[in-house]
Amino acid sequence: MKELLLVLLWNTVYTVFSQSISPFTSNVTVTVGNDAVLVCQTSNIDYASSTISWNRGDSLIAFRDELIDTGNGRYTLDLNTPNRYTMRITGATMEDQSKWSCKVHGAGNAGDELWFTVIPMVSVRTTQYNTAENGSSSTQLYCDYTLNPLDLLTSDISPKPVVSIDWKRDSSLLVRKTVRTSVSYLSPFLDKYTFVDQSSSLSIANVTFEDEGVYTCLVAVSIPEWSTVTDSATTRLDVNVMTTAGVVTERIITNAQGERVTQAKPTTRPRSGVVVDDGSAATHISAIWGLVACLSQIAFVLSLY
């Protein structure tokens, strides 16, 4: 009898202390809106009677074989595969981003943690081409962006995300500002380049032919200590030459050899109220005076008869 009790006690102790959870091999990262699977590899654990759990930060998500927090219907506890205590997340949101832990509590404590990172999305858009007149006081290059989730900057997620907006020409940074912290980059070009009010668009002052070229609007969304995601779009600025009549007849461009040359533009209809003298008026007047002189001579000859 004594031996039987010792065997039973040994089996119980062995079972409790042999319960184990394998270390996670890597952290998990997904883009917002995508699905994720967190797999906890176990050994000798009865999910119905043990004290195993899934935690998101300090929040209890699952205990034993029961889902405590459904994540608004997006969390699923999958126990269909032997030795796997699996948490499935559908349509990941920024609120899911945290340290997740799989643990066995009590005697024979075991467990491990992983970082689950959800990367937000940003989409940048600009106009493809822009034109300006040489000598203009200023011109604007449009840029805007969309965040996913839309309430990224106003949500309660922690740490707080920061959005920065850069305008570049080639490799040169012209201006930068951050949306949440309102910190501006101390650009050496502030007399030339500025942001248009509270927007992401760029204002270029005192336009010259040297301003012609390709510009890039780049937006970066950073979550300190977590991740950074970026997107960018380019736009081209052409600077036109204006005639005294106010009609664009040519422009300066850079050819394939890198040379700045004058390119003729197709003839366009003048703006209302603008008269373009291309020399034809003088030709018409000369012809009329010639006709008058000819008629005068005929009249003189007829008067002699």
C-alpha positions, 0 to 999 in steps of 0.5 A: 500500500505504501509503495502504491502511494509512493508511485501515485505521488511520483507520477503526480509530481512527475506530471506536474513538473514535466509540464513544459512550454517550448521557447518561442522561436521568433516574434510575430509581426503583421500589417494592420488588418492581416491575420496572425497565429501565435503558437505555444508549443506544449508538453504533458499539459491537459488543457482542461485541467491545467492552469495554462493561459494566454495573456496580452500584456496584463490582460487574461485572454484565455485560461485552460480551454476557455476564451476569456476575452474574444477581442470583439470576436477576432480571437479564437483559441485553437486546440485541435493540434496536439501539443499546441495551445494556439491563439488565432487573431483575425484582422489585427488592430493596433490594440493587439500590439503587445507582449503576449505570454503563454504560461503554466501557473503553479507547481512546475511553472513554465512559459515564454513570451513573444512580442506581437507587432502590428504595423500601421499602413500609410498611403501617399499621393501627389499630382504627377505633373505641375507647371509654374511660370518663371518669375512667379512669387510662389507655386505649390506641389500637392501631397496628401496621405491616408493612415490605416487605421484612420484614428491612428493619431487619436487612438489610445494605443501606447506608445504614441505613434509619430507621423513625419512628412519629408519633401526631398529633391534628389537626395536633399531634404528640403523640409520636414515636420512631424504631425503629433509633436509639431516639431519642424526640421531646421532646414537651410531652405526655409526662405525657399520651401515651406509647408502650405498651412497645416497640409502636407503640400509644399510651397516653393517661393520665387520660382526660377528655372532652377526649380524645375525637376522631380520632387518626392513627398515621403511620409513615415509612421513611427511607433517608438521602440516598435516599428516604422513604416513609410510610403512616398510619391513623386511629382514633377515641376516644369517651369515655363517661359512667358511672352510679353503677350502672356502666352506660353510659347516655349519652355526650358527643359533638360534633355537626355544628355543633361543639357538645358535647352529651349523647347517650342510649345504648340500654338495655343489660343490666346487668353480673352482680351489678349492680342498677339501680333505675329506680323500679319496685321502689318502685311494686311495694311501694306496690301490695302495701301497698295490697292488704294494707290492702284485705284487712284492711278486708274481713276487718274487715267480715266479722267484724261478721256 
